[in-house]
């Protein structure tokens, strides 16, 4: 009976030790959560977008590249679809993601307004 308890304790210790020895995660992306009216998008999918949080805030500029991806909810969409939805829903939540240390946007995600918006 004692050996079963000791074996169980030893097994639990083996499970705990590797978890503490893992290296800390590395942050690779930076996200900005905002509302659509704070964004000024370029006319095409490649260009410069700007974010203005308030009238007294300094405008932040970011770059859209050929690799930038656009999402509505969980679905990837074309840039034109995203732009139209942002223009028609200025109070909707938007996530703009860049690689840490750069101003190049990797993806923009709009929370789906309705299921029909994803088409």
Secondary structure, 3 states (H helix, E strand, C coil): CHHHHHHHHHHHHHHHHHHHHCCCCCCCEEEEEEEHHHEECCCCCCEEEEECCCCCCCCEEEEEEEEEEEEECCEEECHHHHHHHHHHCCCCEEEEEEECCCCEEEEEEECCCCHHHHC
